[in-house]
């Protein structure tokens, strides 16, 4: 399946939206140009915080497809331990 026309939109909680606006943070286009859509459980990091994708909602208006990703509340990057080898 081609993901060429796929638009991906991150949906944040009201508190996180306020933080993003207040700090003037530009949310990166993480999946622009990628051939694989994000999955539930994926983590995105920016501006010193991380967000876990909790829900995916596919929408179509007949001409384009939108994937809305609802993310959990922000957590500091240091809250996650990836372990050591």
N, C-alpha and C positions, 0 to 999 in steps of 0.2 A: 504494500500500500504506500502510495506516495504521500509524504507529509508536506509537500511544497506549498500548498495553499493554507496550511494550518496556522491559525493564530492562537497563541497561548497567553492567557491572562491570569496573573496571580491575584487572589482575593484575600485580603488581610482583615483581621479583627479591627473593631473601631479604635481600640487603644493603639494598635500598631500603625494604622492609617494615620492617626494623629501624630505619632512619633515620626513617621516618614515625612509628613508635611512640615512639621515643626523644625526638623533638622535639615530640610531641603535635600533629601536623599533621592537620587535617581535610581530606580529599581532596574537592574540589568535585564536585558532580553536574553535570558539563559538559553532558550531553545531555538533562537533564530538560526536558521540554516542547518539544524540537526535533523536527521532522518528518523529519529526515534522519539516518540512522545514520552513525557515524564510519567512516572508511576507513583502510586500511593506508597508512602514511606521514603521517597526520595527526599533529600535535604538540600536546601539552597542556602548559601551564605553570602551576606553582603553587609557592609557598614558595621562590622563587629558583632552581628547577630546571626542566628540561624533559624530557619523555619522548616518544619516537616510538612510535606504534602499529605493532607488527611483525606481529601475527597476530590474526585475528578468529575466534572459535569460537561458533557458534550452538548453543544448547541449549534443549530443551523438555521439560517434565514432563507435557505434556498439557493443562495449564491456563494456563501462562504461558510466555513466551519470554524467554530471557536471552541477551544478547550479551556474551561475555567478551572483553576486549581485553587482550592480552598486550603489555606495553610494554618497550622496551629500558631499559638502565641509565640512571640519571639523569645529566644533563649540566647544567652551569651555563648560564644563558641567554646569557652572553657568548660561549659556544663557537660560536654560530651567527651567521653574517653574512648578512643579508638583502640586502646590496648597497645602492647608492645610485642614485637616479634621475638 
